[in-house]
Amino acid sequence: SRMSLSMDNPVFRAFAFYAALSILKMFCCTFLTIFKRMTGGIFANQEDCDFAQVKKPVIDEGVERVRRNHLNDIENVIPFVLIGGFYVALNPSYSAALWHFRLFFFSRLVHFVSYQLHLQPFRALAFGVGLLATLSMLWSVISATL
């Protein structure tokens, strides 16, 4: 129905909220990378080094850890947002949808903290929970289209 992708639909409103929070969390990796580069004088490109008057590009494990975390977000948040939009169009129950959205978002938060603090197996578990939430929505969408 037309209402399914409208803020009048509580499922869509919840999806929009958790999708926006997930994207905002993803941007936090961008800002953390910038912060670590600037405060550490760590630049990957020669033109950045020239601009900052640093001799040569440097690779720093702290910066690279944030960048890998950001890449992992890109690989997970974008599919969640795309699949979540299709999932909302199925008009799922509010409680089932809310569980999917919350599990995904909070798993990404735990993943981020675990990644930055070197905490295994929490990082892997958080990744798995988020992936399962997305795969569950994906299965619902695929099943509905067969």
Disulfide bonds with the S-S distance in Angstrom:
none
